[in-house]
Amino acid sequence: MSQPRVVTFLGPRGTFTEAALEQVPGLEDAERVPVANVAEALTAVAEGRSDAAMIAIENSIEGGVTAAQDALAAIPGLRILSEHVVSVNFSLVAPAGTRLEDITVIAAHPVAWAQCTGWLQRELPGRAHLPAASNVTAAAELVGGGAAQAALSTPTIGHWVDGLEVLADRIGDNADAVTRFLFVGRAGAPGEPTGADKTSLVVELPSDEAGMLLDMLEQFATRGVNLSLIQSRPIGDRLGRYRFVMDASGHIRDERVADALLGLKRFSPKVTFLGSYPRADGQRSEVERRYTDASFEDARDWLRGLLAGEPEQ
Ligand SMILES: O=C(O)C(=O)C[C@]1(C(=O)O)C=C[C@@H](O)C=C1
């Protein structure tokens, strides 16, 4: 893909999602367009109004960002280009002069709220949570008065919103918390494997009969493909029907991964390929000899020889 000229991200300016954009090389001249939510960021890409979007997909404490998983499953024509990991920590901020005892309602992004529950229970028990669309929105809503008296926000909020004071810093329950982000563009031919890649998929099961889930997992296990994430999400048409969002180790251009995808495609009514891209941690896949590209090629040569009537070696 050529360098993106327009990129969308969860705004306003100053969110962790914008910070993740700093990790993507070549965006120096790109126009960065803040939008209200993840679905909007991705829809702009699918409709060609933006070339790529940055979205939060998983937090090390709160788990999968389900809105992002659902949007990736529902919006056709997208491809994950890369993943990025950003450290996340939080501050309690309020208009200057606010005292802890003045606070009854705290505005916060739900993922931020979940990451600070320990501190909140200890220091501000029983306070109400006012959900906000982002960490920056939560703080911005305080200015000029609103339903909340304080907000959970990013440590850099002072650069973006005036008139706020930090009442408590580094209040996340885990100082090592990180959020994983995906940089998503439009569908195109996958790039070349790096040897440290991930492939993301969404798979539906043909029915809820016994053994279907095992059938799906066997497609990976019998080709030596490791799964680093598997999460069920409701399909939404009726109770009890799920799709599976999965991250597999390896690249669609690796024989073992391609073969697993063919196996999935033969039995699943819907397999969505979301992309093969370099892993943020650079960890290379350990591949046993029987699952290497060479062993797949040897096996194919052997079969070709048999069909051609060549004597077996
Ligand atoms: O509110 C922000 O700053 C965001 O970028 C969103 C988001 C998320 O969606 O998970 C990103 C990182 C944190 O885990 C909390 C919120």
The ligand as an SDF file (V2000), in Angstrom:
LIG
                    3D

 16 16  0  0  0  0  0  0  0  0999 V2000
   -9.6180    7.0200   25.3150 O   0  0  0  0  0  0  0  0  0  0  0  0
   -8.5200    6.8840   24.7500 C   0  0  0  0  0  0  0  0  0  0  0  0
   -7.5260    7.5910   24.9800 O   0  0  0  0  0  0  0  0  0  0  0  0
   -8.3930    5.8130   23.7750 C   0  0  0  0  0  0  0  0  0  0  0  0
   -7.5450    5.8860   22.9260 O   0  0  0  0  0  0  0  0  0  0  0  0
   -9.3160    4.6120   23.8820 C   0  0  0  0  0  0  0  0  0  0  0  0
   -8.8410    3.4810   24.7860 C   0  0  0  0  0  0  0  0  0  0  0  0
   -9.6180    2.1630   24.4160 C   0  0  0  0  0  0  0  0  0  0  0  0
  -10.5140    2.1490   23.5800 O   0  0  0  0  0  0  0  0  0  0  0  0
   -9.2850    1.1320   25.0430 O   0  0  0  0  0  0  0  0  0  0  0  0
   -7.4150    3.2370   24.5870 C   0  0  0  0  0  0  0  0  0  0  0  0
   -6.5560    2.8980   25.5770 C   0  0  0  0  0  0  0  0  0  0  0  0
   -7.0100    2.7200   26.9800 C   0  0  0  0  0  0  0  0  0  0  0  0
   -7.0330    1.3080   27.1950 O   0  0  0  0  0  0  0  0  0  0  0  0
   -8.3430    3.2820   27.2080 C   0  0  0  0  0  0  0  0  0  0  0  0
   -9.1380    3.7530   26.1870 C   0  0  0  0  0  0  0  0  0  0  0  0
  1  2  2  0
  2  3  1  0
  2  4  1  0
  4  5  2  0
  4  6  1  0
  6  7  1  0
  7  8  1  0
  7 11  1  0
  7 16  1  0
  8  9  2  0
  8 10  1  0
 11 12  2  0
 12 13  1  0
 13 14  1  0
 13 15  1  0
 15 16  2  0
M  END
$$$$
